[in-house]
Amino acid sequence: MKHTLFALSSVAIVCVAAAANAQPPVKPADTPRSDSSRSVTLSLTEYNRLIDLANRSTPPAPIAPVDAVLASADMRVRVDRDTAQGVFNLAGDVLRPGIKRVKLVSGATILGASVDGRALPLTTDGGAQVALLPGPGPFAVSLEWGAPLTFAPGRASFTLPVPPAGTVHATIDLPGEQADVHLSAGVVTRRAASGGRTVVDVTLRPGTMAEVSWSMRDSAPVAAAREVRMLVDTFTLVTIGDADVRMAALVDLTVVQGEPRTIDVRLPGGYELSGVSGPGIETGEPRDGGLTLTVNDPTVRRHQFLMTLERAHAGGSFRMDTDVIALPDVQRERGEIAVEGVGTLELAAAERPGMHRIDVRELNPALQSLARLPVLSAFRYQRTPSSQIALSMDVQRFADAGVLAAVADRAVATTLISSEGRALTEVVLHVRNRAQAFLKVTLPTGATIVSVEVAGESAKPVVGADGTRVPLLRPGFRPNGVYTVSYVYLHAGTPFARKGELQMTLPKMDIPVGLVEWEMFVPDRYVAEAVDGNVIDRRFMVAAVSTDASLATSGRGYGTGGVMVSIAPGALPGQIRGQVRDASGSALPGTTIALDVERSHKAAIAAGDGTFLISGVPAGQATISAQLNGFVTQRQTFTFDQQGRQIEFVLPVAAMSESTTITASGSATPPPPPAASLLPKSEPSQNVLNLQRRTAGVLPIRIDVPRAGTSHQFVKPLVVDQEARVVMKYKQK
């Protein structure tokens, strides 16, 4: 092998040398060249670029993603007797070279196939007709198709196979002048009837079988026309708005005889039709003073549809006469009318012949479901040829009055003041809410809310630029009556000096409060006295209650406790009812009430709100007492004459005074109330003790809560968007 390669190389060298010797001699440089027109001078860069281009390979031609596509299908179908026949013209393209399988249609009975005037052989693949077509290039295929008709009572139909083309259009020629041709999948774009036949143009859904159906009444022997008889019930709702009157009529029509294709409706004058809806309504064509409705299926025996109309009025108080919707071509028409109104108004509507007033509870349930406002008046009628059903209404509208969105029956505030001047205050409100979402609280300057509870559950306040908002329960939510809303806030004030003045203010709230009860607990080493403010010292009110009890029972004595006996108009004969409270006005549940009348003894236990009731009390001299551990027992003697009585007990704390007995024994003039300096010192209520316990481990604050001190109690009735304020002068003991 090596010798062979060497021999070939030697031959090549000899040939190259011979060729070199055979070249003509080179002419001198100054001799002009005769072939200068065929020479090209290139730079090295251009020469290298041409070499690169010559070495590049030609890219392969793009390959189509599919073998063939079916672009469009134009179908012509004619129905004669019991068969449907047609021609499908299909157009498309074969995208790849060679013989390709093209799917034309599925589920069809093909009578013949051709392409470019030549017979086209077909094969089947899973129920689909497949053609073998050469490519690449366009094609046009023509298929002859046929199918039998399916008959049902009054109707005929056939199943039309649809090729999987991009767009599919069909023209269907049916016998008779049909008006109710239906397609299961597709849209009818044109309908024409002439010469006893109906032609429809449709656009079909590609690749989806379509069922074509139509009525056979025209193809059957023509029978004598039957008279149409209908019964109708109309339920009309008239709504009087601020500037318009709206009418909604629910029409329930029953066909007794015949097959009506259209229904004529007469509209009341002055109204504008705003809508017609119903499952069996196909179209609605307006006409003079009325409307013509076309139904989908005339063979259906019952139709329901809803019509809405509107008309304007001058506003305010007005008088109006209005007709109602009527169907003139019915055998019997009856109905009901309900009138409702927006806002505060008074309606006067008189009866007319053929209609009478009914109770609103007798209205049809369908009409009651249409109403969204309280029904003011209701009528029932049955139209006769001589009666005119219309309403004559006098509407008197009144200005809307403001309604309280929320109100608090009572607010109990408890304030603990430390020697550093820091004040911790809890406010508990008994709220009735109807439409308010938040309680707006304007805290004193520098105060911050520590905790919030709504109906016993913790809540989170919302802090805004104009105040703090405490969430309220949604109206109608459980509980649906009175519930408590409480919040605790901390206020850093001025530390106590040896003596000076202290001003305290409760937050301003945006709901009315019936009574504010405020208890302020001052450290024990300071003596304080209220000198100014807009609140009332509760001790004066307790003294007044005691004085009133003395006047009622002709007894004597003063103090924070008392018993008041009065006649109770709402009580039944032989009943004694009442309530037990402490000096701060809080209820005392569990108090034992004992009643002795002659030889009869009765007892009762006060409920959670402090109330009690004793029934079956005989007449005679009665002695009643209220006893609870930790409080002074109160007792009252009076003459019971079987007339219902109301008894109010006020029990002072046991450490304040000894047990007191008040006996009614004839008329006497009570002494005047004592001076403020002679009033007893107030002890802290249970509210103070509860707040002291909460600060021990529940509230996330650090404050030197006074454990011993003096309680100052104040009240302020009917607080509306204002602050309860008190100025106290103090000095160190």
C-alpha positions in Angstrom: 0.0 0.0 0.0 2.8 2.4 0.8 4.5 1.7 -2.5 1.3 2.4 -4.4 0.8 5.8 -2.7 4.4 6.7 -3.5 3.9 5.8 -7.1 0.8 7.9 -7.4 2.5 10.9 -5.8 5.4 10.7 -8.2 3.1 10.6 -11.2 1.3 13.7 -9.9 4.5 15.6 -9.5 5.6 14.7 -13.0 2.3 15.9 -14.4 2.5 19.2 -12.6 6.0 19.8 -13.8 5.0 19.0 -17.4 2.1 21.4 -17.2 4.4 24.1 -15.9 6.9 23.5 -18.7 4.0 23.7 -21.3 2.9 27.2 -20.2 3.8 30.0 -22.6 6.4 32.5 -21.6 5.3 35.4 -19.4 5.0 38.7 -21.3 6.7 41.7 -19.9 4.7 43.9 -17.5 4.4 46.7 -20.0 2.8 44.5 -22.6 -1.1 45.0 -22.6 -3.3 42.0 -21.8 -5.8 40.9 -24.4 -8.2 39.2 -21.8 -8.5 42.1 -19.4 -12.3 42.0 -19.7 -12.4 38.5 -18.1 -10.2 39.2 -15.1 -11.6 40.2 -11.6 -9.5 41.5 -8.7 -10.8 40.7 -5.2 -9.5 41.5 -1.8 -8.5 38.7 0.5 -11.5 39.4 2.8 -14.0 39.2 0.0 -12.4 36.1 -1.4 -12.7 34.4 2.0 -16.4 35.4 2.3 -17.1 33.9 -1.1 -15.4 30.7 -0.1 -17.6 30.6 3.1 -20.7 31.1 1.1 -19.8 28.4 -1.3 -19.2 26.0 1.5 -22.6 26.6 3.2 -25.3 23.9 2.8 -28.8 24.7 1.4 -31.5 24.7 4.3 -34.2 22.0 3.9 -37.6 23.1 2.8 -40.2 23.6 5.7 -42.5 20.7 6.6 -46.2 21.3 7.1 -47.5 20.4 10.6 -50.4 18.3 9.2 -50.9 16.3 6.0 -54.0 18.2 4.8 -56.7 20.7 5.9 -60.4 20.9 5.1 -61.0 24.7 4.7 -64.8 25.0 3.9 -67.9 23.0 3.3 -71.0 24.2 1.3 -74.0 21.8 1.8 -77.2 21.8 -0.2 -80.0 19.6 1.3 -83.6 19.0 0.0 -86.3 17.1 1.8 -88.9 15.3 -0.2 -91.5 12.8 1.1 -89.6 10.6 3.6 -85.9 11.2 2.7 -83.4 14.0 2.8 -80.7 14.2 0.1 -78.0 16.7 -0.5 -74.6 17.5 -2.0 -71.6 18.5 0.1 -68.9 20.6 -1.7 -65.7 20.4 0.3 -62.5 22.5 -0.4 -59.1 22.1 1.1 -55.4 21.7 0.6 -52.9 18.7 0.8 -49.9 20.2 2.4 -47.3 17.4 2.2 -46.1 15.5 -0.9 -47.4 12.1 -1.6 -50.7 10.4 -1.3 -52.4 11.5 2.0 -55.5 10.3 3.9 -58.0 13.2 4.3 -61.0 12.8 6.7 -64.1 14.2 5.0 -67.2 13.5 7.2 -68.3 11.1 9.9 -71.6 9.2 10.4 -72.9 9.9 6.9 -74.4 7.7 4.2 -72.5 8.6 1.1 -74.2 7.9 -2.2 -71.2 9.0 -4.4 -68.0 11.0 -4.4 -66.0 12.9 -7.1 -63.0 15.1 -7.4 -62.4 17.4 -10.4 -65.2 15.5 -12.3 -63.6 12.1 -11.7 -64.9 9.4 -9.4 -63.2 9.5 -6.0 -62.6 6.2 -4.1 -63.3 6.4 -0.3 -62.3 4.3 2.6 -63.7 4.2 6.2 -61.7 4.8 9.4 -63.7 4.4 12.6 -67.0 5.5 11.0 -65.4 8.4 9.1 -65.3 8.7 5.3 -61.6 9.1 4.2 -60.3 10.1 0.8 -56.8 9.4 -0.6 -55.6 12.6 -2.3 -52.2 13.5 -3.9 -50.2 16.4 -2.7 -49.1 19.0 -2.3 -51.9 21.1 -3.8 -55.5 22.2 -3.4 -58.5 19.9 -3.9 -62.3 20.2 -4.3 -64.4 17.1 -3.4 -68.1 16.7 -4.0 -70.1 14.2 -1.9 -73.7 13.0 -2.5 -75.5 12.2 0.8 -78.9 10.9 1.8 -80.7 10.0 5.0 -84.3 8.9 6.0 -86.7 11.2 8.0 -87.8 10.5 11.5 -91.5 11.2 12.3 -93.1 12.1 15.6 -96.6 13.3 16.3 -96.8 16.7 14.5 -93.1 16.8 13.8 -90.4 15.5 11.4 -86.6 15.5 11.7 -83.4 14.2 10.2 -79.8 14.1 11.4 -77.4 16.1 9.3 -73.7 15.1 9.4 -71.3 18.1 9.5 -67.8 17.9 8.0 -64.9 19.0 10.2 -64.1 22.0 8.1 -63.1 25.5 9.1 -66.5 27.0 8.1 -69.7 25.0 7.3 -72.7 26.6 5.6 -75.9 24.8 4.6 -79.0 25.6 2.6 -82.0 23.3 3.6 -85.1 23.1 1.5 -88.2 21.8 3.4 -91.7 21.1 2.3 -94.5 23.5 3.5 -94.2 27.0 4.7 -92.7 26.3 8.1 -92.1 28.9 10.8 -90.6 26.8 13.5 -87.5 25.1 12.0 -85.1 24.2 14.8 -81.5 23.1 14.9 -79.8 21.3 17.7 -76.4 22.8 16.9 -76.1 25.9 14.7 -77.6 29.2 13.8 -80.4 30.0 11.3 -79.2 33.1 9.3 -82.0 33.4 6.8 -85.5 32.0 6.5 -87.8 32.3 3.4 -91.1 30.7 2.5 -92.7 30.6 -1.0 -94.4 28.2 -3.3 -95.3 25.9 -0.5 -91.7 25.3 0.6 -89.4 26.8 3.2 -85.7 27.5 2.6 -83.4 28.2 5.5 -79.7 29.2 5.5 -77.8 27.9 8.5 -74.2 28.1 9.8 -73.3 24.8 11.5 -70.8 23.8 14.2 -67.9 22.0 12.5 -67.7 18.3 13.2 -70.9 18.2 15.3 -74.0 16.3 14.2 -77.0 18.6 13.8 -80.6 17.5 14.2 -83.0 19.5 11.9 -86.7 19.4 13.0 -89.9 21.1 11.8 -93.6 21.0 12.2 -95.6 18.6 10.0 -99.0 20.3 10.3 -98.7 21.9 6.8 -97.8 18.6 5.2 -100.8 16.9 6.7 -104.3 17.2 5.3 -105.6 20.7 6.1 -108.3 20.5 8.9 -110.9 23.1 9.7 -109.5 25.9 11.8 -110.4 25.7 15.4 -111.4 28.7 17.4 -108.8 29.8 19.9 -109.9 29.9 23.5 -107.6 31.2 26.3 -107.9 31.9 30.0 -105.6 34.4 31.7 -104.7 35.4 35.2 -102.8 38.7 35.5 -101.0 39.6 38.8 -100.0 43.3 38.7 -97.7 45.1 41.1 -97.7 49.0 41.0 -94.7 50.6 42.7 -94.9 54.4 43.5 -91.4 55.8 43.4 -90.1 59.2 44.2 -90.3 60.4 40.5 -91.9 57.5 38.6 -94.5 54.7 38.8 -93.4 51.2 37.9 -95.7 48.4 36.9 -94.8 44.7 36.8 -97.3 42.2 35.5 -97.0 38.5 35.7 -99.3 36.9 33.1 -100.4 33.3 33.4 -102.1 32.2 30.2 -103.8 28.8 29.7 -104.8 27.6 26.2 -108.1 25.7 26.3 -108.6 25.2 22.6 -106.5 25.9 19.4 -102.9 26.6 18.9 -102.3 30.3 19.0 -99.1 31.5 17.3 -99.4 35.1 18.5 -100.8 36.8 21.6 -102.1 40.4 21.6 -101.5 42.5 24.7 -103.1 45.9 25.3 -100.8 48.2 27.4 -102.0 50.9 29.8 -101.8 54.5 28.5 -98.9 56.7 29.4 -96.5 53.9 30.2 -93.3 52.9 28.4 -92.6 49.2 28.0 -89.2 48.4 29.5 -89.0 44.6 29.2 -90.8 41.4 28.3 -89.4 38.0 29.4 -90.7 34.4 29.5 -89.5 30.9 28.6 -92.0 30.5 25.8 -91.8 33.9 24.2 -89.9 34.2 20.9 -90.4 37.8 19.8 -92.4 40.9 20.7 -93.5 43.4 18.1 -94.9 46.8 19.3 -98.1 48.1 17.7 -100.4 51.0 18.4 -101.3 50.9 22.1 -100.1 47.3 22.6 -97.8 44.5 21.8 -97.9 41.3 19.8 -96.0 38.3 21.3 -94.9 35.3 19.2 -94.6 32.0 21.1 -92.0 29.4 20.4 -94.3 26.4 20.4 -98.0 26.9 19.7 -98.7 23.3 20.9 -97.8 24.2 24.5 -101.0 24.6 26.6 -99.7 27.1 29.1 -97.5 30.3 28.8 -96.1 32.6 31.4 -94.3 35.9 30.9 -93.4 39.0 32.9 -93.9 42.5 31.5 -92.4 45.7 33.1 -93.5 49.3 32.4 -92.6 52.8 33.7 -94.1 56.2 33.7 -93.1 59.5 35.3 -95.0 61.7 37.7 -94.6 65.2 39.1 -93.3 64.0 42.5 -94.5 64.8 45.9 -98.3 64.5 46.4 -100.3 63.7 43.2 -103.4 62.1 41.8 -103.2 59.5 39.1 -105.6 57.2 37.1 -103.9 54.1 35.6 -105.2 51.1 33.6 -103.6 47.7 33.8 -102.4 45.2 31.2 -105.2 43.4 29.4 -105.5 40.6 26.8 -108.5 41.4 24.6 -108.8 38.1 22.8 -109.3 35.8 25.8 -112.4 34.1 27.0 -111.9 34.9 30.7 -109.6 37.4 32.4 -109.1 37.9 36.1 -106.3 39.2 38.2 -105.0 40.9 41.4 -103.4 44.3 41.9 -101.0 45.3 44.7 -99.8 48.8 45.3 -96.5 49.6 47.2 -94.7 52.8 47.7 -91.2 54.2 48.4 -90.9 56.4 51.4 -93.5 57.7 53.8 -96.8 58.2 52.0 -100.5 57.8 52.4 -102.5 56.1 49.6 -106.2 56.4 48.9 -107.5 54.1 46.2 -111.2 53.6 45.5 -113.0 50.5 44.3 -114.6 50.3 40.9 -117.2 48.1 39.3 -115.7 44.6 38.7 -112.9 45.0 41.3 -113.0 44.8 45.1 -110.5 45.4 47.9 -108.9 42.5 49.6 -106.5 42.0 52.5 -102.9 42.0 51.5 -102.4 38.6 53.1 -104.8 37.1 50.5 -102.6 38.1 47.6 -101.2 35.3 45.3 -97.8 34.1 46.6 -96.2 34.9 43.2 -97.4 38.5 43.5 -96.2 38.7 47.1 -92.8 37.6 46.0 -92.6 40.5 43.5 -93.2 43.1 46.2 -90.1 44.5 47.9 -91.8 47.1 50.0 -94.9 47.0 52.4 -98.1 46.6 50.3 -100.4 49.6 50.9 -103.5 48.4 49.1 -104.7 45.3 47.2 -107.6 44.5 44.8 -109.0 41.5 43.0 -111.0 41.8 39.8 -112.6 39.8 36.9 -113.0 41.7 33.7 -116.3 41.8 31.9 -117.3 43.4 28.6 -119.0 46.3 30.5 -116.3 46.9 33.2 -113.1 48.9 33.0 -110.4 47.8 35.3 -108.4 50.9 36.4 -107.0 52.5 39.6 -107.7 56.0 40.8 -105.0 56.8 43.4 -104.5 59.9 45.6 -100.9 59.9 46.9 -100.0 62.1 49.8 -96.2 62.0 50.5 -94.7 63.1 53.8 -91.2 64.2 54.5 -88.9 61.6 55.9 -88.2 61.9 59.7 -84.9 61.1 61.2 -84.6 57.8 63.0 -81.9 57.0 65.6 -79.5 54.4 64.2 -78.3 53.4 67.7 -79.0 54.4 71.3 -77.6 53.4 74.7 -80.1 53.0 77.5 -77.4 53.3 80.1 -73.7 53.9 80.4 -71.7 52.9 83.5 -68.2 54.5 83.8 -65.7 53.5 86.4 -62.4 55.5 86.9 -59.5 54.5 89.1 -57.0 57.4 89.7 -53.5 56.7 91.0 -51.4 59.1 93.0 -49.3 59.7 89.9 -52.4 61.1 88.2 -52.8 58.2 85.8 -56.5 57.3 85.3 -57.8 54.0 84.2 -61.5 54.2 83.0 -63.9 51.5 81.9 -67.1 52.5 80.1 -69.9 49.9 79.8 -72.9 50.8 77.5 -76.2 48.9 77.1 -76.7 49.5 73.4 -79.7 49.1 71.0 -78.4 49.1 67.5 -80.6 49.4 64.4 -78.4 50.6 61.5 -75.0 51.8 62.9 -71.8 50.0 62.1 -69.4 51.7 64.6 -69.5 53.7 67.8 -67.4 56.8 67.4 -65.5 57.7 70.7 -63.6 60.9 71.1 -61.1 60.2 73.9 -59.5 62.9 76.1 -56.2 64.3 74.9 -53.4 61.8 75.5 -55.7 58.8 76.2 -55.4 55.4 74.6 -57.8 52.5 74.4 -56.5 49.3 76.2 -59.3 46.8 75.4 -62.7 46.5 73.8 -65.5 44.0 74.3 -68.7 43.7 72.2 -71.5 41.4 73.6 -68.9 39.6 75.7 -66.4 39.0 72.9 -63.1 40.8 72.4 -63.0 43.3 69.5 -60.4 45.6 67.9 -61.0 49.3 67.7 -60.2 51.4 64.6 -58.2 54.5 65.2 -58.8 57.4 62.8 -57.9 61.1 62.5 -61.3 62.2 63.9 -61.5 59.7 66.7 -61.6 56.0 67.7 -64.3 53.7 66.4 -65.6 50.7 68.3 -67.3 48.1 66.1 -71.0 47.3 66.8 -72.9 44.1 66.0 -74.7 44.1 62.6 -78.4 44.9 62.9 -80.5 41.8 63.2 -77.5 39.7 64.4 -77.6 37.7 67.6 -78.3 39.1 70.1 -81.1 41.1 68.5 -82.0 43.1 71.6 -79.9 45.1 74.1 -76.2 44.1 74.4 -73.2 45.5 76.2 -70.3 47.4 74.6 -67.4 48.1 76.9 -64.0 49.7 76.4 -61.1 50.5 78.8 -58.8 53.5 78.2 -55.7 54.8 80.0 -55.2 58.6 80.6 -51.9 60.0 81.9 -52.7 63.1 83.9 -51.0 65.4 86.3 -49.6 63.9 89.5 -51.3 64.8 92.7 -49.8 67.6 94.8 -50.5 68.4 98.4 -53.6 70.1 97.3 -55.1 71.4 94.1 -57.8 70.8 91.5 -58.4 67.8 89.4 -60.5 67.8 86.2 -61.8 64.6 84.7 -63.8 64.1 81.5 -65.5 61.1 80.0 -65.3 60.5 76.2 -67.8 62.0 73.8 -69.8 59.3 72.0 -71.9 59.7 68.8 -75.0 57.9 70.1 -77.5 59.2 72.7 -77.2 57.8 76.2 -80.2 57.8 78.5 -78.3 57.9 81.8 -74.6 58.1 82.5 -73.4 56.7 85.9 -69.9 57.6 86.7 -67.9 56.3 89.7 -64.5 57.8 90.4 -62.2 56.1 92.9 -59.6 58.5 94.5 -56.6 57.2 96.6 -57.3 57.0 100.3 -54.7 59.6 101.4 -56.5 62.4 99.5 -59.8 64.1 100.4 -61.7 65.3 97.3 -64.9 67.2 96.7 -66.7 68.1 93.5 -66.8 71.8 93.0 -67.8 72.2 89.3 -68.9 70.3 86.2 -72.0 69.2 84.4 -72.7 66.0 86.4 -74.9 65.4 89.6 -73.6 63.9 92.8 -75.4 60.6 93.2 -75.7 61.1 97.0 -78.2 63.8 96.5 -80.3 61.6 94.3 -80.2 58.7 96.9 -81.2 61.1 99.6 -84.1 62.3 97.4 -85.2 58.7 96.9 -85.2 58.1 100.6 -87.2 61.3 101.1 -89.7 60.2 98.5 -90.0 56.8 100.2 -90.7 58.6 103.5 -93.4 60.7 101.8 -95.0 57.6 100.3 -95.0 55.6 103.5 -95.1 58.4 106.1 -92.0 57.0 107.7 -88.8 58.6 108.9 -85.1 58.1 108.4 -82.3 58.9 105.9 -79.4 57.1 104.3 -78.3 55.4 101.1 -81.0 52.8 101.5 -84.7 53.1 101.1 -88.1 51.5 100.1 -90.6 53.0 97.9 -94.2 51.6 97.6 -96.5 52.8 94.8 -99.5 51.7 92.9 -98.6 49.7 89.7 -101.3 50.2 87.1 -100.1 47.3 85.0 -100.1 44.8 87.8 -103.0 42.4 88.3 -105.1 42.3 91.5 -103.3 40.4 94.2 -99.8 41.0 92.7 -96.8 42.7 94.1 -93.9 43.4 91.8 -90.7 45.3 92.2 -86.9 45.6 91.8 -83.9 45.5 94.2 -80.8 47.7 93.5 -77.7 48.9 95.4 -76.8 52.5 96.1 -75.2 52.8 92.6 -78.3 51.7 90.9 -77.0 48.2 89.9 -79.4 45.3 90.1 -79.0 42.8 93.0 -80.0 39.4 91.7 -80.5 36.6 94.3 -82.0 38.9 96.9 -84.5 37.1 99.1 -87.9 38.8 99.3 -90.1 37.8 102.2 -93.8 38.9 102.5 -96.0 38.4 105.6 -99.7 39.2 105.4 -101.7 38.3 108.5 -101.0 34.6 108.8 -99.9 34.1 105.2 -96.2 33.9 104.3 -94.8 34.2 100.7 -91.2 34.5 99.4 -89.5 35.2 96.1 -85.9 35.5 94.7 -84.9 38.5 92.6 -84.0 37.6 89.0 -80.9 38.6 87.1 -82.1 42.1 86.5 -83.2 42.5 90.2 -86.9 42.2 89.5 -89.4 40.0 91.5 -93.1 39.1 91.4 -95.4 37.7 94.1 -98.9 36.7 93.1 -101.9 35.6 95.1 -101.4 38.0 98.0 -104.4 38.3 100.4 -105.6 41.6 101.6 -104.5 43.0 105.0 -101.5 44.5 106.8 -98.4 43.4 104.9 -94.7 43.4 105.8 -92.2 42.9 103.0 -88.4 42.7 103.4 -85.4 42.4 101.1 -82.3 40.5 102.4 -78.9 39.8 100.8 -75.6 39.0 102.4 -73.3 42.0 102.6 -76.1 44.5 102.4 -78.4 46.1 105.0 -81.8 44.4 105.2 -84.7 46.8 104.2 -88.2 46.2 105.5 -91.6 48.0 104.8 -95.0 47.7 106.3 -98.2 48.8 104.5 -101.8 48.0 104.0 -102.5 45.8 100.9 -106.0 46.2 99.5 -105.7 43.7 96.5 -104.6 46.6 94.2 -101.4 45.8 92.4 -98.3 47.4 94.0 -94.8 48.3 92.8 -92.0 48.2 95.4 -88.5 49.5 94.9 -85.7 48.4 97.3 -82.4 50.2 97.6 -80.0 48.2 99.8 -76.9 49.9 101.2 -73.6 48.1 101.9 -73.7 46.4 105.3 -70.5 48.3 106.5 -72.1 51.7 105.9 -74.9 51.5 108.5 -76.9 49.3 110.7 -80.0 47.5 109.7 -82.9 50.0 109.2 -86.6 49.3 109.7 -89.1 51.8 108.3 -92.7 51.5 109.4 -95.6 53.4 108.0 -97.6 54.7 111.0 -99.8 57.6 110.1 -99.1 60.9 108.4 -96.1 63.0 109.3 -94.1 65.8 107.7 -90.6 64.5 106.8 -87.6 66.7 107.6 -85.7 68.3 104.7 -82.8 66.4 103.0 -79.5 66.7 104.8 -76.7 69.0 103.6 -74.0 67.6 101.4 -71.5 67.8 104.3 -73.7 65.5 106.3 -74.1 62.8 103.6 -72.4 59.5 104.3 -69.1 58.6 102.7 -69.6 56.4 99.6 -67.9 53.0 99.6 -66.6 51.5 96.3 -69.1 49.5 94.3 -68.6 46.1 92.7 -67.6 47.9 89.5 -64.4 49.2 91.2 -63.6 45.8 92.6 -64.0 44.2 89.2 -61.8 46.7 87.5 -59.1 46.3 90.2 -59.1 42.5 89.5 -58.9 43.0 85.8 -55.8 45.1 86.0 -54.0 42.3 88.0 -53.6 40.1 85.0 -56.1 40.7 82.2 -55.4 44.2 80.9 -52.0 44.7 79.3 -51.0 47.8 81.3 -48.9 48.8 84.2 -50.6 51.2 86.6 -50.4 51.7 90.4 -54.1 50.9 90.9 -55.3 52.3 94.3 -56.6 49.4 96.5 -58.1 51.7 99.1 -59.7 55.0 98.7 -62.9 57.0 98.4 -65.6 56.4 95.8 -67.3 59.5 94.3 -70.4 58.7 92.3 -72.1 61.0 89.7 -74.9 60.7 87.2 -75.9 62.7 84.1 -79.2 62.0 82.4 -79.7 62.2 78.6 -76.2 62.7 77.2 -76.3 63.6 73.5 -73.0 64.2 71.8 -71.4 65.9 74.8 -68.8 65.1 77.5 -69.5 64.4 81.1 -67.1 66.6 83.1 -66.3 67.1 86.8 -63.9 69.4 88.6 -62.8 68.2 92.0 -60.8 70.0 94.7 -58.5 67.8 96.7 -56.0 67.9 99.5 -53.7 65.5 101.2 -54.8 64.1 104.6 
